Amino acid sequence: MNIIAWIILGFLAGAIAKLLYPGHQGGGILATILLGIIGAFVGGSLFSLFTTGTLQMTAAGLSIPGLIVAIIGAMVAIFIWGLVTRRTTV
């Protein structure tokens, strides 16, 4: 897939995932795009694992099903990012 299509898919998936994910997530537009692109790879890889039984490093395509898979992957990426950057209060 073209890099511009990945950026568009990442921006859309990241923005929608941030809207759907409960709570406050930090980061600006660049973090949204990066988490969306990571989500597209995570979602595409998990989708290929569930459908074919093999783990392949693929990204979701620029289509409605690909966008849904990328949104789910971006929500997983936001969750993991929240665990990594969580501040603990003593």
Sequence and secondary structure as in RCSB ss.txt:
>XXXX:A:sequence
MNIIAWIILGFLAGAIAKLLYPGHQGGGILATILLGIIGAFVGGSLFSLFTTGTLQMTAAGLSIPGLIVAIIGAM
VAIFIWGLVTRRTTV
>XXXX:A:secstr
  HHHHHHHHHHHHHHHHHHSSS     HHHHHHHHHHHHHHHHHHHHHHHHSS       SSHHHHHHHHHHHH
HHHHHHHHHH     
